[in-house]
Amino acid sequence: MVYFLTNLSVADNSGARNVQCIKILGSSNRLYAKPGDTLVVVVKRAEPNHKKMTRGKICRALIVRSGIRYNRAPGI
């Protein structure tokens, strides 16, 4: 589960390495996000010499995996 101000590592080739969650999209009173949810994040660390992705850039991100197991209802 991802909470507000959680530091995350990036699993794609966008150029960002570490990001921080600043907003969970979907509802105004959501306390945490789970895999499949969209976040607004700020880049904390980016790859050196990357033109488009720099430190401090605000982006949207999708959670694709987490360290905590997430159980789903049967048949879903």
Backbone as CSV, one residue per row, in Angstrom:
resi,resn,N_x,N_y,N_z,CA_x,CA_y,CA_z,C_x,C_y,C_z
1,MET,0.843,-1.176,0.000,0.000,0.000,0.000,0.889,1.241,0.000
2,VAL,0.471,2.217,-0.749,1.250,3.446,-0.895,0.464,4.583,-0.244
3,TYR,1.107,5.255,0.685,0.489,6.371,1.386,1.036,7.685,0.848
4,PHE,0.473,8.789,1.304,0.936,10.123,0.967,2.382,10.296,1.435
5,LEU,3.236,10.889,0.608,4.661,11.146,0.864,5.511,9.874,0.947
6,THR,5.058,8.790,0.337,5.844,7.565,0.275,6.873,7.681,-0.844
7,ASN,8.108,7.271,-0.559,9.159,7.250,-1.573,9.093,5.930,-2.318
8,LEU,9.163,5.995,-3.654,9.010,4.815,-4.498,10.162,4.723,-5.483
9,SER,10.473,3.510,-5.911,11.442,3.336,-6.989,10.675,3.098,-8.284
10,VAL,11.257,3.516,-9.395,10.592,3.483,-10.698,11.002,2.221,-11.448
11,ALA,10.031,1.570,-12.101,10.277,0.301,-12.782,10.181,0.416,-14.299
12,ASP,10.377,1.604,-14.866,10.330,1.743,-16.322,11.568,2.497,-16.794
13,ASN,11.595,2.838,-18.071,12.761,3.504,-18.640,12.500,4.983,-18.921
14,SER,11.739,5.641,-18.076,11.404,7.047,-18.287,12.557,7.981,-17.967
15,GLY,13.506,7.539,-17.162,14.619,8.376,-16.753,14.594,8.711,-15.281
16,ALA,13.468,8.530,-14.635,13.375,8.762,-13.190,13.826,7.510,-12.457
17,ARG,14.481,7.682,-11.323,14.899,6.541,-10.511,14.089,6.444,-9.229
18,ASN,13.929,7.559,-8.534,13.146,7.591,-7.293,12.125,8.713,-7.392
19,VAL,10.902,8.443,-6.923,9.834,9.442,-6.919,9.167,9.443,-5.553
20,GLN,8.381,10.494,-5.295,7.637,10.606,-4.045,6.179,10.900,-4.370
21,CYS,5.274,10.173,-3.739,3.838,10.347,-3.953,3.372,11.648,-3.298
22,ILE,2.690,12.504,-4.075,2.159,13.731,-3.503,0.631,13.791,-3.577
23,LYS,0.004,12.862,-4.346,-1.461,12.839,-4.429,-1.903,11.480,-4.940
24,ILE,-2.957,10.936,-4.351,-3.567,9.701,-4.815,-4.828,10.075,-5.570
25,LEU,-4.878,9.748,-6.856,-6.011,10.130,-7.684,-7.165,9.144,-7.522
26,GLY,-8.375,9.620,-7.731,-9.545,8.759,-7.683,-10.608,9.222,-6.716
27,SER,-10.222,9.791,-5.584,-11.180,10.251,-4.604,-10.486,11.251,-3.688
28,SER,-11.238,12.091,-3.047,-10.633,13.126,-2.204,-10.233,12.608,-0.831
29,ASN,-10.763,11.462,-0.413,-10.489,10.996,0.945,-9.827,9.629,0.994
30,ARG,-9.121,9.242,-0.070,-8.416,7.956,-0.072,-7.148,8.070,0.754
31,LEU,-6.917,7.115,1.623,-5.741,7.144,2.479,-4.557,6.408,1.878
32,TYR,-4.787,5.417,1.029,-3.694,4.664,0.439,-4.076,4.212,-0.966
33,ALA,-3.062,3.857,-1.737,-3.259,3.353,-3.090,-2.766,1.919,-3.155
34,LYS,-3.347,1.136,-4.045,-2.969,-0.260,-4.226,-2.564,-0.473,-5.689
35,PRO,-2.047,-1.633,-6.052,-1.653,-1.859,-7.448,-2.805,-1.601,-8.421
36,GLY,-2.508,-0.855,-9.480,-3.506,-0.476,-10.465,-4.002,0.948,-10.306
37,ASP,-3.671,1.610,-9.224,-4.107,2.983,-8.981,-3.101,3.980,-9.548
38,THR,-3.596,5.190,-9.823,-2.782,6.249,-10.389,-2.411,7.260,-9.308
39,LEU,-1.169,7.737,-9.374,-0.652,8.703,-8.415,-0.126,9.925,-9.146
40,VAL,-0.020,11.021,-8.423,0.753,12.168,-8.879,2.038,12.131,-8.060
41,VAL,3.169,12.146,-8.756,4.459,12.003,-8.083,5.388,13.132,-8.494
42,VAL,6.398,13.371,-7.660,7.458,14.319,-7.970,8.761,13.527,-8.029
43,VAL,9.590,13.830,-9.031,10.849,13.113,-9.220,11.868,13.604,-8.197
44,LYS,12.405,12.677,-7.423,13.416,13.002,-6.420,14.823,12.745,-6.936
45,ARG,14.990,11.709,-7.761,16.293,11.401,-8.339,16.084,10.895,-9.757
46,ALA,16.850,11.423,-10.703,16.724,11.028,-12.099,18.075,10.567,-12.623
47,GLU,18.051,9.891,-13.766,19.287,9.456,-14.387,20.088,10.668,-14.842
48,PRO,21.395,10.618,-14.699,22.208,11.752,-15.146,22.157,11.896,-16.662
49,ASN,22.231,13.131,-17.120,22.241,13.471,-18.552,20.967,13.046,-19.275
50,HIS,19.851,13.005,-18.578,18.561,12.712,-19.220,17.871,14.044,-19.478
51,LYS,17.457,14.282,-20.734,16.955,15.599,-21.118,15.551,15.893,-20.606
52,LYS,14.642,14.920,-20.669,13.244,15.196,-20.342,12.905,15.013,-18.869
53,MET,13.567,14.088,-18.194,13.237,13.802,-16.802,14.281,14.437,-15.897
54,THR,13.872,15.447,-15.145,14.786,16.133,-14.241,14.215,16.121,-12.833
55,ARG,15.042,16.414,-11.874,14.626,16.452,-10.477,13.600,17.566,-10.282
56,GLY,12.508,17.274,-9.570,11.476,18.251,-9.298,10.322,18.238,-10.283
57,LYS,10.397,17.443,-11.337,9.317,17.366,-12.316,8.133,16.597,-11.734
58,ILE,6.933,17.084,-11.975,5.709,16.446,-11.486,5.111,15.614,-12.605
59,CYS,4.806,14.348,-12.318,4.300,13.402,-13.319,3.179,12.568,-12.712
60,ARG,2.535,11.800,-13.575,1.579,10.797,-13.124,2.243,9.437,-13.187
61,ALA,1.860,8.554,-12.275,2.462,7.223,-12.219,1.389,6.188,-11.905
62,LEU,1.646,4.974,-12.337,0.757,3.850,-12.100,1.500,2.834,-11.243
63,ILE,0.839,2.308,-10.223,1.463,1.303,-9.368,1.325,-0.051,-10.057
64,VAL,2.456,-0.696,-10.315,2.423,-1.990,-10.990,2.740,-3.150,-10.056
65,ARG,3.479,-2.901,-8.970,3.750,-3.957,-7.994,4.095,-3.329,-6.660
66,SER,3.977,-4.116,-5.617,4.306,-3.628,-4.284,4.924,-4.755,-3.480
67,GLY,5.602,-4.403,-2.406,6.238,-5.402,-1.559,5.257,-6.130,-0.674
68,ILE,4.107,-5.512,-0.403,3.100,-6.114,0.458,2.115,-6.896,-0.405
69,ARG,1.806,-8.103,-0.029,0.875,-8.923,-0.795,-0.517,-8.309,-0.739
70,TYR,-1.190,-8.318,-1.884,-2.535,-7.765,-1.986,-3.475,-8.895,-2.394
71,ASN,-4.370,-9.320,-1.516,-5.284,-10.405,-1.806,-6.525,-9.869,-2.508
72,ARG,-6.912,-10.556,-3.573,-8.108,-10.179,-4.320,-9.215,-11.177,-4.035
73,ALA,-10.449,-10.749,-4.272,-11.581,-11.641,-4.087,-11.550,-12.755,-5.140
74,PRO,-12.061,-13.931,-4.841,-12.049,-15.031,-5.821,-12.807,-14.661,-7.081
75,GLY,-12.245,-15.029,-8.239,-12.894,-14.793,-9.529,-12.621,-13.455,-10.140
76,ILE,-11.809,-12.615,-9.484,-11.518,-11.291,-10.029,-10.117,-11.283,-10.588
